[in-house]
Structure formats: structure tokens, C-alpha cells
Amino acid sequence: MKKLKILFVCGAGLGSSFACQMAAEDVLSKLGVEAKLDHSDISSAASEKPDVIITAQNFKSQFEKFAIDPAQTTIVYLRNIVSKPEIEEKITPVLKEKGVLA
């Protein structure tokens, strides 16, 4: 099975993206999904070509300016970046679509 690459993104690529990554690690572990996780700032994220980008809802307008191929990268927007229930709710259908979750 292919290992999914998930990128967590915030303005500077340090604080909130890392906090979100840690919350998502617990969710992925609960779901039994192994993935390569990393965090980044917005301007770097567009060039990294991950399978999934997870970011805060308030960055949506900035991401819409980038040419990110939706066939390759799914962007998940969160209202609360450290909410495990919200992360699980939004990432589960994406993981199924990407073929890493039955």
C-alpha cells in the first residue's frame, strides 16, 4: 500500500501547523493509517505536491490563488485545527478516496 503524504500548513509553517499535525497523528493512529507527515508555510506548500494538505479555513482564499491540481492534492480546511473529531470527520472520506482506508 502506498504511503500517503500529508502536509499541514499555516502562515509561518511552525506553530499551528505542527499543533494540527500532532492532533492528526492521534486520529490517523486510531484509524490505523500510516502516512508521511510534514508541516510547512503556505508559499512552500504549493510546490510540495502532497496527497493531502490540511490547513485552517482562514487560509482558503490564499490557497485558491495557487495552481494546485485537485486530481493530485486534496485540501482539507478545518475550523479548529486541533479538534480531533473535526479532523477525523473531514479526513476519513479523503482517506477512503485515496485508497488508504477501507
C-alpha positions in Angstrom: 0.0 0.0 0.0 1.2 3.5 -0.9 2.2 5.7 2.0 0.1 8.9 1.8 1.9 12.2 2.1 0.0 14.7 4.3 1.2 18.3 4.6 0.0 20.6 7.5 0.1 24.2 6.5 -0.1 27.5 8.4 1.2 31.0 7.8 4.7 30.6 9.0 4.9 26.7 8.9 5.8 26.4 12.5 3.3 26.7 15.3 -0.3 25.9 14.3 0.6 23.6 11.5 2.7 21.5 14.0 -0.1 21.5 16.6 -2.5 20.3 13.9 -0.1 17.6 12.8 0.1 16.3 16.4 -3.7 16.1 16.7 -3.9 14.4 13.3 -1.3 11.8 14.3 -3.6 10.6 17.0 -6.6 10.4 14.6 -4.5 8.6 11.9 -3.2 6.2 14.6 -6.8 5.5 15.7 -7.8 4.8 12.1 -4.8 2.6 11.5 -3.4 4.7 8.7 0.3 5.2 8.2 1.3 8.4 6.4 4.3 10.6 5.9 3.5 13.8 7.8 5.2 17.2 7.5 4.4 20.8 8.1 5.1 23.9 6.0 4.2 27.5 5.3 1.7 28.5 2.6 4.1 29.6 0.0 6.1 26.4 0.1 3.1 24.1 0.3 2.1 24.8 -3.4 5.3 23.4 -4.7 5.5 20.3 -2.5 2.7 18.3 -4.2 1.5 16.2 -1.2 -1.5 13.9 -1.5 -3.4 15.9 1.2 -3.0 19.4 2.6 -4.6 20.1 5.9 -4.9 23.8 6.9 -7.1 26.3 8.7 -10.3 27.5 7.0 -9.0 31.1 7.1 -6.3 30.2 4.5 -8.8 29.1 1.8 -8.6 32.4 -0.1 -4.8 32.2 -0.2 -4.8 28.6 -1.5 -7.3 29.5 -4.2 -4.6 31.7 -5.7 -2.2 28.7 -6.2 -2.4 26.3 -9.1 -2.8 23.1 -7.0 -4.0 20.1 -9.1 -7.1 18.8 -7.3 -6.7 15.4 -9.0 -3.4 15.1 -7.1 -3.8 17.1 -3.9 -6.9 17.2 -1.8 -7.1 20.3 0.5 -8.9 19.8 3.8 -10.0 23.1 5.6 -10.6 23.0 9.3 -12.5 25.4 11.6 -10.5 24.2 14.6 -7.1 22.9 13.6 -6.6 20.9 16.9 -10.1 19.3 17.0 -9.6 15.6 16.7 -13.3 15.0 16.0 -13.3 17.6 13.2 -10.0 16.2 11.7 -11.4 12.6 11.8 -14.7 13.7 10.2 -13.0 15.6 7.4 -10.1 13.3 6.8 -11.9 9.9 6.8 -13.7 10.4 3.4 -10.4 11.7 1.9 -8.5 8.6 3.1 -11.2 6.4 1.6 -11.0 8.3 -1.7 -7.2 8.0 -1.7 -7.5 4.2 -1.1 -5.7 4.0 2.2 -8.8 3.4 4.3 -11.5 0.7 3.7 
